[in-house]
Amino acid sequence: MKPLPPFPSDFLWGAATSAYQIEGSPLADGAGPSIWQRFAHTPKMMVGGDTGDVACDHYRRYKDDVALMRALGLQSYRFSISWSRVLPEGRGRVNEKGLDFYSRLVDELLGNGIEPNATLFHWDLPAALDDRGGWLNPDIADWFADYASVMYRKLDGRVKMWATLNEPWVVTDGGYLHGALAPGHRNFYEAPIASHHLMRSHGRAVQAYRAEGKHRIGLVVNIEPKYPASQSPEDLAATKRAEAYMNRQYLEPAIHGRYPPEMQEIFGDAWPDWPQEDYDLIRQPIDFLGLNYYTRNVVKHDPQAWPLWGSPVKQTQATYTETGWEVFPQGLTDTLVWMKQHYGDLPIYITENGSAFYDPPKAHDGVIDDPLRVDYLKKHLNAVRAAIGQGVDVRGYYGWSLLDNLEWSLGFSKRFGMVHVNFETLERTPKASAKLYSRIIASNGGVLDA
C-alpha cells in the first residue's frame, strides 16, 4: 500500500464552533433575539426543552476558552458571529457592546497566537428580519451585505479569513422544507426561494468584502457524497437527484453561475425562473471553499420518498454515530477529489468534521476516554492526506467541535466536542480525542504514522 503523503508544512490546524451553540447570554448587553432564540423557547421543538440561554457560557468565559485552545495548540479558531448581537433589529442601529464582544474575542485569540476565522451566518437569523420575511424577502441580500460591512470595517485586518454562509442547505432543508430547524416552516414552495436568496446574499457579501476587505473570503457548504445502492437506472437517477439537491445546489451557482438541471425536476412548478442578473450576482470570485463533512449516503430509488424519490440505505457491518451517521472516511477523500474535478483548484479547508458518540460522564485520571471519536479523527485525517496525495489543495482542518454544545434541536443530548462540558457546572475537561489532536497539531500530523 502506497504511503500517505505528509501534510503541507503550512497546513492550518483548528477547531470550530458557532455562536448560538456555545455563547449563551443571547439577549445580553442589548442583543436582539434570533430565530433560534424563538425556536428554542417554542414548546416541543427542542429535545428536553433545552435552549441556548446558557449553552457553554462562552460569552462570559471566552478568555478561559481561548486559554484552553492555546493549551491544545490550536493554530486557528473558526467561530460565527451572532447577527442579532451586533444588529438587534438586523439592520440599521449597531449594538456597540455586541460588536465589542467579537472585537475582544479576536484580540484574545491573536494575543494567544491563534488565527481567527469568522463566519458571518451560522443559522441564527435576527428575529426582526424573520418578521419581514427572512430568507424569503429579496431585500435580505442587501441587509446581509450591510451587516457584513459592519463586521469587515470593525475586524478585517485582525481577521484575515471570512466565510459568508455556513451550510445553506441545512438552513433551507431544515428550516423551510421540513420544519425541524428554525424558523420551523414546512413549505415546498418556500425552500427554493430561501436557497436562492441565501446565495444572492452570499454574492452581495462577497461584493461588499471586495470594497472593504483586504484578505480572503469564501463559502462553507456541507457535502454528503451520494453512492447508488445498485447500478439500476432508477437507483442511479435517484442518486443524481440527491447529489444535485444537497451537494450541487449551492456550489454550482457560486462557482459556475447556474443551478443543476435536476432542481427543476425535483421541485417542478415550485422551482422559479430566476433572472440572469441574479446568477451574475451569486457568481462572485471567492478565495476558498469550506467543506463540512460528516458522512455519506447510499441511495435507493423509493417511489414513496417525496420529493427526491430516493431513500438512504443503512449499511450492515458499519459504525454509526449517535446522530445515525455512518462513519465512512473514504467519503471525505472522494468528496475532496470530486470538488477539485468539478470546481477547479480553489483552496479547500475542512471547516467541520467530527462525530457524536456516547462519552463517560466522568473523567478517569483527568481524561474522558472517547475511543470511537479518536478512531474517527485518525481515519478522517488520513482521508484528507489521501486526497492531498491526489492533488487536492487542502489548506487546513477544523475539528467539530471544540466543545460539547447545544446540538440545535437535539439540545444537549448529542456531544460532538473534543472537550467535555458538564452542562450543570460548565466545567471543561479535555477528552482523549483532544489530547490526540494536540499531538497531531504539534507533529503536523506526523503522529498519525506512529
VODO-180279 format. One record per residue: y, z, x of N, C-alpha, C in turn; residue in three letters. Coordinates in pm, whole numbers, plus 50000, padded with zeros to 5 digits. Layout:
residues N
YZXYZXYZXALA;...
***
This chain:
residues 450
498815000050084500005000050000501245000050088MET;502184991250056503404989850136504255002550125LYS;504725007850240505555020050235506845017350157PRO;507315027650088508575026450015509735027050113LEU;510815019450086511955019650177512725032750167PRO;513475036350269514325048250260515525045550169PRO;516155056150124517415054550052518505050450150PHE;519485042550105520595039050194521285051550248PRO;521845050350366522445062050430523625067650350SER;524285059150270525425063750191525055065950044ASP;523775067650016523315069949878523955082649826PHE;524405082249699525145093449640524205101749552LEU;524155114649579523255123749507524065133049419TRP;523725133249290524505141649199523675146849083GLY;524355153148990523775157648864524815155348755ALA;524355154848631525225151048520525155161348407ALA;526255161848330526345169848208527245162448110THR;527465168347992528515163047903529265174647839SER;530485171747795531415182247752530865191047641ALA;530515185147527530135193547414528835201047441TYR;528005195747528526725202147554526825214647641GLN;527875215847722527935227247813529225235447805ILE;530335229447762531625236347781531775248947697GLU;531375248547569531735259347479533235259347454GLY;533705269647385535145270947355535735257747304SER;535115251347205535555237847166536935237247102PRO;537445248547054538765248646991539755257047072LEU;539405260647194540245269547274541515262447322ALA;542565270147339543795265747405544365253047342ASP;544295252247209544955241147140544115228747122GLY;542835229147156541965217447137541765214746988ALA;541535202146957541215198446820539715197346801GLY;539225197746678537785196346654537305182146679PRO;536065180946722535415168046737534415166146623SER;533845154146613532835151846511531605160546536ILE;531365164046663530215172646690530485187146651TRP;531715191446660532065204646610531805205246459GLN;532195194946388531955194346244530445193446212ARG;529775184446282528355181946255527535194646278PHE;527815201346389527055213346424527255224546324ALA;528395224646258528685235146160528335230846018HIS;527705219246005527225214845874525805219945854THR;525535227145746524195232945728523085222445736PRO;522005226445802520755218945812520825206545901LYS;521905204945976522005193346065521495196346206MET;521465209246245521075213046381519835221946377MET;518915219446469517745228046481518195242346509VAL;517705251646430518035265746450519455269446414GLY;520205260046355521605262846325522475264346449GLY;522005259146562522745260546688524045252546686ASP;525015257046762526295250046775526725250246922THR;527785242746951528355242747084529505252447101GLY;529575262547015530705271947023530735279347156ASP;529545282547208529445289047339528775279747439VAL;527665273447397526885264547484526585271747616ALA;527005265947729526805272447860528065279747907CYS;529095279847822530365286447855530985280947983ASP;530735268148010531255261848131532785261448133HIS;533405261148016534875260848009535475272948081TYR;534785284248074535285296248142534585299048273ARG;533405293448292532595296448411532515284648508ARG;533435275148496533305262848575533335265548725TYR;534085275548770534115278348913532755282948963LYS;532095291448886530755295748925529775284048924ASP;529935274948826529035263448819529265253848935ASP;530515252348976530785243849092530225250249219VAL;530315263249229529705270149343528185267949345ALA;527575267849227526145265049216525845250749262LEU;526675241349221526505227349265526565226549418MET;527525233549474527655233249620526425239249687ARG;525925250249631524745256649689523535247349684ALA;523465238949581522365229449571522585217149660LEU;523785215549711524065204249799524495191649727GLY;524865192849599525285180849526526465174149595LEU;526395161049602527485153249660528445148049553GLN;527975147549429528805142549320528395149549191SER;529345150549099529095156648969529645147448861TYR;528765143248772529175134748660529365143648536ARG;530585143748485530925151648367531655142748268PHE;531755147348145532545139748048533755147948005SER;534735140847954535985146947909535975147447757ILE;536325158947701536435160347557537765154447512SER;537695143047445538895135847399539775145247316TRP;539175152947226539985161447138540505173947207SER;539975177247324540565188147402541895183647463ARG;541965170947496543175165347559544165160447454VAL;543655153847350544495148647241543945154347110LEU;544445165547064543855172346947543795163746822PRO;544755154646806544715145346693544105131946731GLU;543615130946854543005118546900543995108546956GLY;545245110146922546305101246970547615108846965ARG;548615103447036549935109847031550035121847123GLY;550225133647065550545145847138549425149747235ARG;549815152147361548875156647463548855171947467VAL;547675177647468547495191947483547415195047632ASN;548495199647689548565201447834547545211547885GLU;547235221647805546245231447850544855225047860LYS;544545216347766543265209447773543195199947890GLY;544275192747914544335183448027544225191148159LEU;544865202948161544855210948284543455215848318ASP;542615218348215541245222648245540535212448332PHE;540645199648296539955189348374540595187448510TYR;541895189548519542555188948649542065200048740SER;541915212148686541415223348765539955221248803ARG;539155215848710537755212948741537655202948857LEU;538445192448852538405182248957538835188249091VAL;539875196349090540315202549214539235211849271ASP;538555218949183537495227949229536345219949291GLU;536005208749228534955200149284535345195049421LEU;536545189549430536995183949559537085194749666LEU;537515206649626537605217649721536245221949774GLY;535195218349701533825221549745533085209449797ASN;533825198649824533225186849883532355178749788GLY;532645179549658531845172749556532695162049489ILE;532185149849486532935138449431532865138649278GLU;534025138949209534005138649063533685124549010PRO;532905124048904532575111548835532805114248687ASN;533845108348630534295111948496533915101348393ALA;533345105748283533045097248168534045100348057THR;534675090048005535725092047906535175095547768LEU;534045089847731533505092447597532005094647602PHE;531615107047572530195110447562529965116547423HIS;530275108447320529855110647180530765119647097TRP;531665127447159532435137447083533805131947040ASP;533785122646945534995116546893535865127146824LEU;537185126846845538055136146771537865134746620PRO;537725146046552537525145746407538695139146336ALA;539905140746392541085134646330540985119546327ALA;540325113646428540155099146429539015095046338LEU;537995103446327536935100446231537495099946089ASP;538475108446061539125108245931539855095045905ASP;540175087946011540865074945999539885063346013ARG;538595066246004537575055846011536755056046137GLY;537205063146240536445064146364536135050546424GLY;534885048646462534495035946526534425024246428TRP;534685026746302534735015846205536145009946193LEU;537125016646251538515012346244538835003846367ASN;539244991246351539524982846468540644988246556PRO;541514996846501542605002446582542105011946689ASP;540835016046680540335026146773540325020946917ILE;540265007846936540295002547073541605006347141ALA;542715005547069544005009447126544115024547140ASP;543575032047043543595046647056542835050947181TRP;541685044747202540865048347318541575044747448PHE;542205033147453542925029147574544085038547603ALA;544775043047499545885052447519545375065647575ASP;544275070747518543665083047570543215081147714TYR;542565069747742542105067047878543265066947976ALA;544375061147935545545060248023546095074148056SER;546055083247959546465097047986545615102948097VAL;544305100548091543415106048191543605099248326MET;543775086048325543975078848452545225084048523TYR;546305085448447547565089748509547445103848566ARG;546645112148503546505125948549545535127248667LYS;544435119648664543345122548757542995111448855LEU;543405098948827542975088248918543525090749058ASP;542695088149156543015091649294542185103449335GLY;542275114349255541335125349276539965121549219ARG;539955114849105538715109049050538705094249085VAL;537685089849155537615075949201536495068049134LYS;535805074549040534705067948970534785071948824MET;534975061948737535155064048595534115055948517TRP;533715061248403532915053548306533635054148173ALA;533635043048102534295042647972533455049747866THR;532265044647841531395049647734530065054247790LEU;529495064347729528125068147758527235064547640ASN;526265055647662525225052247566525755048447427GLU;526495037447419526975033347286525845031047185PRO;524655027347232523535025447139523225038247062TRP;523225049447130522915062147065523995065646963VAL;525255062846997526355065846905526135058746772VAL;525775045946778525675038146654524315039946585THR;523225039946661521915041346600521755055246538ASP;522155065546612522015079146561523125083346467GLY;524325078046491525475082746415525845074546293GLY;525455061746294525895052846186524735046346110TYR;523565044946173522445038546106521465048746049LEU;521065058546131520035068046087520565081846052HIS;521795084946089522405097346047521915109946114GLY;521125108646219520575120446287521575127046380ALA;522635119946414523655124846506525035123246440LEU;526035130046494527385128846440527885114346450ALA;528595109446348529095116346229528125117046112PRO;526865113146131525855115046029525815104645920GLY;526275092345950526235081645850524875074945848HIS;524525069345734523305061145720523695048345648ARG;524135038545725524665026545662524355014445749ASN;523515005645698523074993845771524244984745806PHE;525254984345721526394975445743527404981345841TYR;527414994545854528375000845944527964999746091GLU;526645000046117526185000846256526704989446344ALA;526624976646301527154966046388528664967046410PRO;529384971846309530834973146322531174983946424ILE;530494995546414530725006246510530405001746652ALA;529294994646670528924989746803530004980546858SER;530484971646775531464961846822532774968546861HIS;533214978246782534474984846817534314994246937HIS;533134999546957532875006647083533054997347201LEU;532504985247192532604975847303534034970547320MET;534744968447211536164964647222536944975947290ARG;536614988247257537284999747318536985000447468SER;535744997747503535394996847646536274986547715HIS;536414974847656537234964347717538674968547734GLY;539244974847631540644979247640540814990147744ARG;539844999147755539945009747855539865004247996ALA;539044993848016538994987548148540324980548177VAL;540874973648080542194967548097543234978048136GLN;543204989248066544154999948094543955005348235ALA;542715005848280542465010748416543015001048521TYR;542884988348496543424978648592544944979948603ARG;545594984648497547054986548501547424999748567ALA;546555009848555546905023248601546115027848724GLU;544845023848733543935029548832543785020948956GLY;543225026949058543095020049187541675020649245LYS;540725025349167539405027549224538345019949143HIS;537365026949084536245019949021536025024748879ARG;535635015148794535325018448655534125010248610ILE;533285016448525532085009648479531685014148340GLY;530495010348300529935013048168528555019348188LEU;528235029448105526935036148113526125032947988VAL;524935027348010524045023747899522695030547917VAL;522025033347805520655038147812519725026347788ASN;518785024547877517835013447869516435019247857ILE;515715014047761514325017947740513495005147742GLU;512855001947853512154989047862511084987947754PRO;510954975947701510024973347591508854964847642LYS;507664969247614506454962247654505644959047528TYR;505144946947513504374943647392503024950547392PRO;502594954847274501284961047260500164951047283ALA;500444938247258499484927547284500274914747309SER;499564904047337500224891247358500254882747230GLN;500044889047117500134881646991501584877346968SER;501804865946903503174861546875503984871946799PRO;503314879246709504014889246629504484900946716GLU;503614905746803504004916846891505074912446991ASP;504964900447042505974895447137507334894147069LEU;507344889246945508614887746872509214901446841ALA;508394910946802508884924446773509454930946898ALA;508794928747011509264934147138510614928347176THR;510774915447153512044908947186513184914247098LYS;512904916646970513914922346882514294936446928ARG;513294944246961513564958047004514384958247133ALA;514074949347225514824948547351516254944247326GLU;516434934447238517794929847206518614941047144ALA;518014948147050518734958446976519144970047065TYR;518254974647149518554986647229519144983347366MET;518634973147431518964971047572519994960147598ASN;519954949547519520874938447546522104938247458ARG;522104946147351523234945847257524554949547323GLN;524514957647428525734962447492525974955847627TYR;524904952747699525074946247829525484931647814LEU;524914924647717525244910347702526734908047678GLU;527374914947583528814912547565529654917247683PRO;529254928447744530044933747856529994924647978ALA;528854918448003528674910348124528824895448095ILE;528274890947983528234876547955529134872047840HIS;529754881747770530674877847663530004872347539GLY;528824877847504528114873347384527114884147344ARG;526664883247219525594892047174524264884547177TYR;523154891747189521844885047183521664878147047PRO;521084866447044520904859446916520024867146818PRO;519174875946869518294883746781519064893446691GLU;520324896646727521084906046645521324900446506MET;521574887546496521734881146366520444881746286GLN;519324879846355518024880646288517774894746235GLU;518134904746314517864918646276518734922946158ILE;520024919846165520964925146066521274915545950PHE;520934902945965521174893645856522634893045817GLY;522924894445687524314893245642525144905445677ASP;524534915645736525294927045785525874924645924ALA;525484913545985525984910346119527254901846107TRP;528414907246146529664899846128529794888146225PRO;530684879146193531034867946279532324871646350ASP;532194876046475533354881346547534154870046612TRP;535474871546624536294861146686536114860746838PRO;536394849246895536224847347039537094856847120GLN;538304859847068539174868847145538564882747162GLU;537694886847068537014899647085536044899147203ASP;535314888247214534394886747327535144886247460TYR;536294879647458537114878947580537614892847619ASP;537934901047520538374914747547537244923147604LEU;536084922047543534944930347585534504926847727ILE;534534914147759534014909647889535064911347999ARG;535314923748033536224926948143535414929248271GLN;535904924648384535174927348510535074942448535PRO;533874947148559533664961248591533114962448732ILE;533144974648784532784976948924531344981848943ASP;530734986848836529354991548846528794993048706PHE;527474994148699526784997848576526085011248597LEU;526175019848497525425032248497524195030748410GLY;523035034548461521785033548388521265047548357LEU;521055050348229520365062448187518945058648148ASN;517985063748222516585060148199515755072848177TYR;514955072648070514075083848040512625079748016TYR;512415068447947511065065047906510965050247875THR;509785045747836509585032047792509145031947646ARG;508935019847594508455018347458507465006847452ASN;506285009147401505284998647378505364994947230VAL;505594982147202505984977847068504854969647002VAL;504594973146878503634965746796504324961246668LYS;504064948946627504614944046501504214953146386HIS;505184956446302504924965346189505784960846071ASP;505194954645970505994949345858506654960245774PRO;506314972945798506944983945726508114990045802GLN;508294986145928509274992646015510604985246012ALA;511314986645903512634980545887513654987745976TRP;514614981146042514894966746035514324958546151PRO;513634965046247513154957646365511754952046344LEU;511054956646240509704952046212508774953946333TRP;509004964646403508144968246515508114983346529GLY;506974988846570506825003246584506325006646724SER;506715018346777506185022546906504725026546896PRO;503975023747001502555027147007502365038347108VAL;501855049547062501625060847152500495057447248LYS;500675061047374499715057647478498735069147502GLN;497475065847506496475075947537496485078747687THR;496065090447724495985094647865497335093447936GLN;498395096247863499735096247921500355110047900ALA;501255113647990502005126147975503245123447892THR;503505132347797504695131247713505555143747730TYR;506865141847727507775153147737507885160147603THR;508615171147600508805178647476509615170847373GLU;510315160647415511035152047321510175140347275THR;508905140247313507995129647270508135116747347GLY;508675117447469508895105447550507805104547657TRP;507205092847667506175090647768506785091047909GLU;506115097647998506535097448139505995084548200VAL;506915075548238506495062448286507465057748395PHE;507275062548519508195059048628508285044148655PRO;507195036848638507225022348665508305015548580GLN;508565021148462509585015248376510965015648438GLY;511225025448523512525026148591512645014948694LEU;511595012848770511595001448864511774988348788THR;510984986548683511064974148606512454971948549ASP;513064982648499514404981548440515444977648544THR;515394983848659516364980748763516234966148808LEU;515004961448825514794947548864515274938148752VAL;514984941748627515434933748511516954932848506TRP;517634943948534519094943848532519664934548639MET;519064934748756519524925848862519304911248822LYS;518144908448765517824894748728518744889348619GLN;519114897748523519864893148407521374895248420HIS;521794904748503523214908148505523814908048644TYR;523104902048739523684899448869523624911348963GLY;524474910849062524414920449171525404931849158ASP;525794935349036526644947049019525954959349075LEU;526674967749147526074980449190525624988549069PRO;524494995449084523945003448976523825017949023ILE;524225027048937523985041248958523035046148849TYR;522045054148888521225060848787522085072648741ILE;522715071248626523675081348580523015092548500THR;521785090348451520985101048392519515097548411GLU;518745107748444517285106648449516745120748453ASN;515885123948357515375137548355514365139448244GLY;513935151848224512835154548133512945168448074SER;512515169647949512425182647882510965187047878ALA;510695198147943509365204147939509515219047910PHE;508425224947868508445239547847508665246447982TYR;509575256347982509815264248102509485278848075ASP;508925285948172508715300248155510055307248127PRO;510075317048040511355323648008511885332548119PRO;511015336148215511455345048322511095339148458LYS;511895342748557511665337948693510545345948759ALA;509875339548849508865346148933509335344749078HIS;509575356049143510125356049280511445348249286ASP;512235349649179513575343749180513645329149141GLY;512495322949112512475308749078511665306748950VAL;512115297848865511355293948747510565281448781ILE;509255282448772508395271148807508395260948693ASP;508645248448727508615237448629507895225448691ASP;506575226748710505835216648786505875202748726PRO;505915201648594505955188248534507295181348563LEU;508365189148563509675183348596509755179748744ARG;509165187948828509095184848971508375171448992VAL;507245169848927506485157548939507275145648885ASP;507945147548772508775136948712509865132548811TYR;510535142248872511615139348966511105131249085LEU;510025135749145509465128649261509115114149227LYS;508385112549118507895099249085509025089749045LYS;510045094748978511135085948938512045082449056HIS;512195091549149512965088049269512215077849353LEU;510905078849358510135068549428510195055249355ASN;510325055749222510515043349145511845036749179ALA;512865044849204514155039449248513995032749385VAL;513285039149473513055033349607512335020049597ARG;511365019349507510635006749490511574995549446ALA;512534998749358513504988649315514434984649429ALA;514844994449509515674991349626514924981949719ILE;513624984149732512804975449815512714961249762GLY;513014959449632513034946049572514444940349563GLN;515354946449637516694940749649517714945349548GLY;517394955449468518364960449370519354969649441VAL;520644967749411521714975249475521954988449399ASP;521084998249424521225011449361522015020349456VAL;523125025749409524055033149496523945048349485ARG;523315053249376523275067749361522395072049245GLY;522165085249237521265091049137521865104149089TYR;521945105448956522415117748893521305123348806TYR;520775134748845519735140948765520315146448635GLY;519565144448526519925150748399518895161648372TRP;519385173648365520775177348368520935188748468SER;522165191248508522405202548596521915215448530LEU;522285217448404521995229848332521205227148204LEU;520345236448167519865236548029521095237147938ASP;521055229947828522265229347746521925226747601ASN;522955223947521522765220547381522275206147373LEU;521025204347334520465190847327520795184747190GLU;522095183447166522625177147045521985183046920TRP;521475175046828520965180546702519695188646722SER;519075187746839517905196046870518295210046916LEU;519595212646923520065225746962519585229947099GLY;519255242747111518805248147240517275247947251PHE;516625240147166515155240247162514515231947273SER;515275223347338514735214947445515545217047572LYS;514845218947682515505222047809515325210547908ARG;516425204547946516425193748045516915198248182PHE;517415210448192518115214448313517225216448434GLY;517825213848552517205217948676517545232648704MET;518555237548635518935251648641518725257748503VAL;517945268348497517665275148371518885283048326HIS;519165282648197520225290648139519625299848034VAL;519855312848051519495322547949520615322347845ASN;520335317147726521405314947630521885327847563PHE;521255339047595521755351947548522715358147649GLU;522345357447777523195363447881524015352947956THR;523635340347943524255328948013524005329248164LEU;523035337248207522665337548349522025324148388GLU;522385319248505521835306948560520775310348665ARG;519615303748655518545305648754518005292148794THR;518115288348921517565275448965516055274948943PRO;515585263748892514155261448876513595255349005LYS;512295254249011511675248049129512175233649147ALA;512465226749037512975213049048514345212749116SER;515165222849091516465223549159516295225949308ALA;515355234649344515075237249486514595224449555LYS;513695217249486513215204649543514355194649556LEU;515165193449451516265183749454517225186849568TYR;517445199549593518305203449704517735198549837SER;516415199549854515785194749977515825179449985ARG;515655173049870515735158449867517115153849912ILE;518145160249860519515156549897519745158750046ILE;519345170350095519575173750236518895163950330ALA;517765158150285517005148750370517245134150331SER;518185131850240518435118450186517115111950140ASN;516305120150072515055115150017513875115850112GLY;514095120050233513025119950333511845128750295GLY;512105140150224511015149250192510035142850093VAL;510425132150027509515125449935508335119150008LEU;508475116950136507395111250216506515121850278ASP;506895134550260506125145350324504785146850255ALA;
***
